[in-house]
Amino acid sequence: MTTTSHIRSVRYVKTFDVIVVGAGPAGSTAANVCAKAGLDVLLLDKAVFPRVKPCAGALSVRTLRLLRVTGVHLPNSIIERELFGIQLIGPDLKPVDIYSNSSLGCTIIRSRFDHYLVQKAVDAGAKFLDGHRVNNIEWQKSHISCHTNQGRFKGRLLIGADGIGGRVARAAGLRGSFDPGNTGIAIEADVLIPQEELENKINTNLLALYFLNIPLGYAWAFPRRTSLSLGIGGVANELKGLPRLLHIFARLYARQTGLHIPPLRKIVGHPLPATGFKQPLVANRVLLVGDAAGFVDVFTGQGICYAVESGILAGRTVIKAIHNQTFSGAALTSYSKIAQRRFGEELRVSRSVAMIIHNHLYGGFRLLRHIRSLNRFVQDIATGQTDYYRFLRNPLKSLGKTLIAEIRARFTCQRGLR
Ligand SMILES: Cc1cc2nc3c(=O)[nH]c(=O)nc-3n(C[C@H](O)[C@H](O)[C@H](O)COP(=O)(O)OP(=O)(O)OC[C@H]3O[C@@H](n4cnc5c(N)ncnc54)[C@H](O)[C@@H]3O)c2cc1C
């Protein structure tokens, strides 16, 4: 099914309420929210959909919950594997498996997932044009003009959802290139493995995270239906020779699991922008969302969750602005404030969390093996159910709670045994 709407005849004439540049999860979510409210929405992407996107494809329950807010319920055809736990492997290569009774999220393949979200935005009434690269943006008195490789479009407001390279952010003067001190990096390879072999050799409901000697980062093996995402990510500047490390990790993973992993051919990835709220997110008639806004947790590498949430918040701000006919940067700042309240703190502390964990890897893994209730806490962080900044804000209280839960659990367990 094609999602491209044919609106070539209205070019140069019609002024859209909002033009969304970039049809990743942030852009399609914003387009969906605005179109559902009856706005006239144009969604543009330079790529022809479905397009490939380097990503491990892990969605937390929090992301799935946010998607449901926009009326998006992922069908089984999009879900690759449902997740019920994580496997943490420390420097001694001994795994700690943490299971849950309820689903912790799922894995997906980005080309299909992103295309599905675009279709949802189109179903809601948005016009989608793929193969349209925005090259230039002009601010007029009553609108913004978006110049693409295939023509010009006018909008009252513009949402920049164009990812790490963010042309909208640069044109609006909101940021230049990303500061390496506030950037992570992640690379991955998609490795095809027969479904039967995968299911025989590994637990396909677990995400495997390897904390080896990777400075401020980790390696992962995430299961899909007939493939694995093998990858490495961490804080940029600290990671040198990433592809070589990924080859070494693939060999180690093959030895540990007994899977036949062919030599990695296509390794892809890109920086993870983590400037977040250090730079402004809105300007005259413009709002930034997702990676374009710098909303990535450099420690866990999660960005889809923030892309969807910022898409929802920006969409709601646009609806209000169109209703009140107020388009200045000042009128749009409510978006920055709400986004900061919702997830500003957790993004701010993600780098510190990476440092704490990596400085205490050996001790941390020993604790994990002995204090079972810590497992639940780690699981919640990895799957986005806990805002870990809350833990850091009051570590004594949080540790106290964890220890009391542990003592209670052991006490109840011993009584039960007698
Ligand atoms: C290797 C790797 C693994 C990752 N794994 C995970 C994971 O497991 N879970 C997770 O939550 N996050 C993960 N992330 C992060 C996640 O991929 C991003 O945070 C997420 O894609 C951000 O979504 P977005 O909509 O903001 O931007 P994108 O998904 O990057 O979408 C931007 C869109 O804008 C379009 N575009 C760009 N420029 C223009 C232009 N000039 N004109 C028109 N269109 C344009 C692009 O074609 C693209 O479709 C990973 C990242 C990497 C690199």
The ligand as an ORCA input file, in Angstrom:
! r2SCAN-3c Opt
* xyz 0 1
  C      22.148      2.009     15.960
  C      20.996      2.678     16.689
  C      20.157      1.913     17.467
  C      19.060      2.516     18.141
  N      18.231      1.715     18.862
  C      17.168      2.259     19.506
  C      16.255      1.423     20.204
  O      16.384      0.199     20.248
  N      15.205      2.021     20.864
  C      15.027      3.381     20.820
  O      14.080      3.872     21.452
  N      15.874      4.189     20.132
  C      16.930      3.671     19.456
  N      17.763      4.481     18.727
  C      17.456      5.922     18.632
  C      16.301      6.145     17.649
  O      16.583      5.519     16.421
  C      16.040      7.649     17.406
  O      16.048      8.329     18.625
  C      14.694      7.855     16.682
  O      14.762      7.341     15.381
  C      14.317      9.334     16.632
  O      13.137      9.479     15.865
  P      12.855     10.836     15.046
  O      11.504     10.702     14.480
  O      13.170     12.007     15.899
  O      13.960     10.882     13.888
  P      14.244      9.840     12.693
  O      13.683      8.521     12.978
  O      15.715      9.962     12.456
  O      13.455     10.461     11.479
  C      13.878     11.636     10.831
  C      13.283     11.633      9.430
  O      13.555     12.905      8.831
  C      13.837     12.727      7.463
  N      14.598     13.894      7.016
  C      15.833     14.274      7.427
  N      16.197     15.416      6.789
  C      15.165     15.758      5.973
  C      14.958     16.830      5.064
  N      15.879     17.769      4.853
  N      13.779     16.878      4.372
  C      12.833     15.919      4.587
  N      12.990     14.875      5.428
  C      14.141     14.807      6.121
  C      14.623     11.417      7.421
  O      14.553     10.796      6.149
  C      13.919     10.594      8.503
  O      12.901      9.767      7.959
  C      18.853      3.920     18.047
  C      19.710      4.689     17.252
  C      20.775      4.078     16.575
  C      21.688      4.918     15.727
*
